[in-house]
Amino acid sequence: MEEQIGAVRRFNRVVTQRVGALEDAYLSRERSLGLSRLLSEIGPDGSEIRVLRARLGLDSGYVSRQLRLLESQGLVTTDPGDRDGRVRTAKLTAAGLAERELLDHASDELAESMLAPLTVAQRERLVRAMADVEHLVTASLVRIEITDPRSPDARYCLRSYFTELGDRFDAGFDPARSISASDDEMTLPSGLLLVAALQGSPVGCGALKLHAGTGIAEIKRMWVSPTVRGLGLGRRLLDSLAQEASSRGTHTLRLETNKALVEARRLYETAGFAEVAAFNDESYAHHWFERDLRQD
């Protein structure tokens, strides 16, 4: 790990210097990279300030100060939202829109300056490598936390899970016909719900039902948004659920799945689960799996 950390730090130094992140006048526009990025993220249609904070991973105080500076330059206005006065929205003025267009043009020129000195083969290699880096850095930005199943983010994930099952199962999906995983069953000490978020937006979930005194726990409500599939999030959720279960005295993890969820079955098999005989009467299940946490 120490050698890898050193490599990441060297990469960061090269990139920050090459893109001009250390300059006070980023892209020669007389403002820092942070201010320029905020201006760009507001976008032509404006943005709720809370969304900006989450998307950029910045604290409210910093964003407020930066927005005030952009306001003083006549580039941005901040006003109460149209539907909820408590939710403030940042919008670009005419001058702000013009400045954003100039930034886009300057950003294109910077990208071209990085590619132009290279051969065609080198350009293709660089762009492929950048895509890999973007993919992996995005994966590292996902945060997984125990979340109240009644929260808006949890509700969004659970609705999305039910909708996808309804679309993929031959006969649709009715939660009332399935083995329960109620709010109470997904709340400690009876169980828990993990929600994965990327830049403030929920992108996945997984739940545990803990059966006290048995050493057995069930995994329920496993879902990953199609927008982030391929980032390894399903495996991370499974491993996080296993860690949570193990820390609470569980020795056996169980789950069941439908024959339509081919990708899920492949994930379970590669994550240490073995297919076993049916251990419940779940009407939507065709395959049952167990993982012995004592062997981890």
C-alpha positions in Angstrom: 0.0 0.0 0.0 2.8 2.4 0.8 4.3 2.2 -2.7 0.8 2.7 -4.2 0.2 5.8 -2.1 3.5 7.2 -3.3 2.4 6.5 -6.9 -0.9 8.3 -6.4 0.8 11.3 -4.9 3.2 11.6 -7.9 0.3 11.4 -10.3 -1.5 14.1 -8.4 1.5 16.4 -8.5 1.9 15.9 -12.3 -1.8 16.5 -13.0 -2.3 19.5 -10.8 0.7 21.2 -12.4 -0.3 20.3 -16.0 -3.9 21.5 -15.7 -2.9 24.7 -13.9 -4.6 23.9 -10.7 -1.9 25.8 -8.7 -2.4 29.0 -10.6 -4.4 31.9 -9.1 -5.7 32.8 -12.6 -6.9 29.4 -13.9 -7.0 29.3 -17.7 -5.9 33.0 -17.6 -9.4 34.0 -16.5 -8.4 35.9 -13.3 -10.0 33.4 -10.9 -8.9 30.2 -9.2 -9.7 26.6 -10.4 -12.2 26.3 -7.5 -14.2 29.4 -8.5 -14.0 28.4 -12.2 -15.3 24.9 -11.4 -18.1 26.3 -9.3 -19.1 28.6 -12.1 -19.1 25.7 -14.6 -21.1 23.4 -12.3 -23.9 25.9 -11.8 -24.6 25.4 -15.5 -26.9 27.3 -17.9 -30.0 26.2 -16.0 -28.8 27.0 -12.5 -28.5 24.6 -9.6 -29.7 24.2 -6.0 -26.8 25.2 -3.7 -27.2 22.0 -1.7 -26.8 20.0 -4.9 -23.6 21.9 -5.8 -22.2 21.2 -2.3 -22.9 17.5 -2.6 -21.6 17.2 -6.2 -18.4 19.0 -5.5 -17.9 17.6 -2.0 -17.5 21.0 -0.4 -18.7 22.3 2.9 -21.5 24.9 3.1 -19.3 27.7 4.4 -16.8 27.4 1.6 -19.5 27.3 -1.1 -21.3 30.3 0.4 -18.0 32.4 0.4 -17.3 31.4 -3.2 -20.8 32.2 -4.3 -20.6 35.6 -2.6 -17.4 36.3 -4.5 -19.0 35.3 -7.8 -22.0 37.5 -7.0 -19.7 40.5 -6.3 -18.3 40.0 -9.8 -21.8 40.1 -11.3 -21.6 36.5 -12.5 -24.1 34.7 -10.2 -27.3 35.4 -8.3 -28.6 33.3 -5.4 -32.3 33.3 -4.7 -34.9 31.1 -2.9 -36.2 28.2 -5.0 -39.4 28.5 -6.9 -41.1 25.6 -5.1 -39.4 25.8 -1.7 -38.1 29.1 -0.3 -35.8 27.3 2.1 -33.9 25.8 -0.8 -31.6 28.4 -2.4 -30.7 28.3 -6.1 -27.6 29.7 -7.8 -28.1 31.0 -11.3 -25.7 32.5 -13.8 -26.3 36.1 -15.0 -25.8 37.0 -18.6 -22.2 37.9 -17.8 -21.8 34.6 -16.0 -23.1 32.6 -19.0 -20.6 34.5 -21.2 -17.8 33.8 -18.8 -18.8 30.1 -18.7 -18.6 29.9 -22.4 -15.1 31.4 -22.4 -14.1 28.9 -19.8 -15.4 26.0 -21.9 -13.4 27.3 -24.9 -10.2 27.7 -22.8 -10.7 24.2 -21.3 -10.9 22.8 -24.9 -7.6 24.6 -25.7 -5.9 23.1 -22.6 -7.0 19.6 -23.5 -5.8 20.1 -27.1 -2.4 21.3 -25.7 -2.1 18.1 -23.9 -2.8 16.0 -26.9 -1.1 17.9 -29.7 2.5 17.1 -28.8 1.8 13.3 -28.8 1.7 10.9 -31.7 -1.7 9.4 -32.7 -0.9 6.2 -30.8 0.1 8.1 -27.7 -3.1 10.2 -27.8 -5.2 7.1 -27.9 -3.2 5.5 -25.1 -3.6 8.7 -23.0 -7.3 9.0 -23.5 -7.8 5.3 -22.7 -5.7 5.7 -19.5 -7.7 8.8 -18.5 -10.9 6.9 -19.0 -9.6 4.1 -16.7 -8.5 6.7 -14.1 -11.9 8.4 -14.3 -13.7 5.1 -13.8 -11.6 4.1 -10.8 -11.6 7.5 -9.1 -15.4 7.7 -9.5 -15.6 4.3 -7.7 -13.5 5.7 -4.9 -15.9 8.6 -4.4 -18.8 6.2 -3.5 -19.6 6.3 0.2 -21.5 3.5 2.0 -23.3 4.2 5.3 -25.9 2.7 7.5 -29.1 4.7 6.8 -32.6 5.0 8.2 -34.8 3.0 5.8 -37.4 5.8 6.2 -35.0 8.5 4.8 -35.5 10.0 1.3 -32.3 8.4 0.0 -33.4 5.0 1.3 -36.9 5.4 -0.1 -35.4 6.2 -3.5 -33.2 3.1 -3.6 -36.0 0.8 -2.4 -38.5 2.2 -5.0 -35.9 1.8 -7.7 -35.2 -1.8 -6.5 -38.9 -2.7 -6.6 -39.3 -1.1 -10.1 -36.4 -3.0 -11.6 -37.6 -6.3 -10.2 -41.1 -5.6 -11.6 -39.6 -5.0 -15.0 -37.3 -8.0 -15.0 -39.3 -10.8 -13.4 -41.6 -12.7 -15.8 -44.6 -12.2 -13.6 -43.7 -8.8 -12.2 -42.9 -8.1 -8.5 -45.3 -7.5 -5.6 -43.4 -6.8 -2.3 -46.5 -8.0 -0.4 -46.0 -11.5 -1.8 -42.3 -11.6 -0.9 -40.6 -12.4 2.4 -40.7 -9.2 4.4 -37.9 -6.6 4.9 -39.9 -3.9 6.7 -38.5 -0.6 8.0 -38.4 -2.1 11.5 -36.6 -5.2 10.2 -34.0 -3.0 8.5 -33.4 -0.9 11.7 -31.0 -1.9 14.5 -31.0 -4.1 16.5 -33.3 -6.1 14.1 -31.3 -5.3 11.0 -29.8 -2.5 9.0 -29.8 -0.8 5.6 -26.7 0.3 3.8 -27.1 3.1 1.2 -24.3 3.9 -1.2 -24.1 7.5 -2.4 -22.0 9.2 -5.1 -21.5 12.9 -4.8 -24.6 13.2 -2.7 -26.9 11.1 -4.8 -28.1 7.6 -3.7 -26.8 4.9 -6.2 -27.3 1.6 -4.3 -28.4 -0.3 -1.2 -28.4 -3.5 0.6 -30.0 -4.7 3.8 -29.4 -7.2 6.6 -32.1 -9.0 8.6 -30.3 -10.1 11.8 -31.7 -13.1 13.6 -30.5 -12.7 17.2 -29.1 -15.8 18.9 -29.0 -17.9 15.7 -25.7 -16.7 14.1 -27.7 -16.3 10.8 -28.4 -13.1 8.9 -30.3 -12.6 5.6 -29.3 -10.2 2.9 -32.2 -8.3 1.3 -32.9 -5.4 -1.0 -29.6 -5.6 -3.0 -29.7 -2.9 -5.7 -27.2 -0.9 -7.7 -28.2 1.9 -10.0 -27.6 1.2 -13.7 -25.7 4.5 -13.9 -22.8 3.1 -11.8 -22.8 -0.5 -12.7 -19.3 -1.6 -13.6 -17.7 0.2 -10.7 -17.6 -2.9 -8.4 -20.3 -1.4 -6.1 -22.3 -4.6 -5.8 -19.2 -6.4 -4.5 -18.5 -3.5 -2.1 -22.0 -3.6 -0.7 -21.8 -7.4 -0.2 -18.5 -7.1 1.6 -19.8 -4.3 3.7 -22.9 -6.2 4.7 -20.7 -9.2 5.5 -18.5 -7.0 7.8 -21.5 -5.6 9.5 -23.0 -9.0 10.0 -19.7 -10.5 11.3 -19.3 -7.7 13.8 -22.7 -8.5 15.2 -22.0 -12.2 15.8 -23.2 -13.6 12.5 -21.5 -16.7 11.2 -23.8 -17.5 8.2 -25.1 -15.1 5.6 -28.0 -16.2 3.5 -29.8 -14.8 0.4 -32.0 -15.9 -2.4 -32.5 -14.6 -5.9 -34.6 -14.9 -9.0 -33.5 -16.8 -12.2 -33.8 -13.5 -14.2 -31.0 -11.9 -12.2 -28.1 -13.6 -13.9 -25.6 -10.9 -13.0 -26.5 -11.1 -9.4 -26.0 -14.9 -9.3 -22.6 -14.4 -10.8 -21.7 -11.7 -8.3 -22.7 -14.0 -5.4 -20.7 -16.9 -6.7 -17.6 -14.8 -7.0 -18.1 -13.2 -3.6 -17.8 -16.4 -1.7 -21.4 -17.6 -1.6 -22.3 -21.2 -2.4 -25.6 -22.3 -3.8 -27.5 -24.5 -1.4 -30.9 -26.1 -1.0 -33.9 -23.8 -0.4 -34.0 -22.6 3.2 -37.3 -20.6 2.9 -40.4 -20.4 0.8 -39.7 -17.1 -1.0 -42.2 -17.2 -4.0 -39.9 -15.2 -6.3 -36.7 -17.2 -5.6 -35.1 -19.9 -7.8 -31.7 -20.0 -6.3 -30.6 -19.9 -2.6 -27.0 -19.0 -1.4 -25.0 -19.1 1.8 -21.6 -17.7 2.9 -19.7 -19.0 5.9 -18.2 -15.9 7.5 -15.9 -18.0 9.7 -13.9 -18.9 6.6 -13.3 -15.2 5.7 
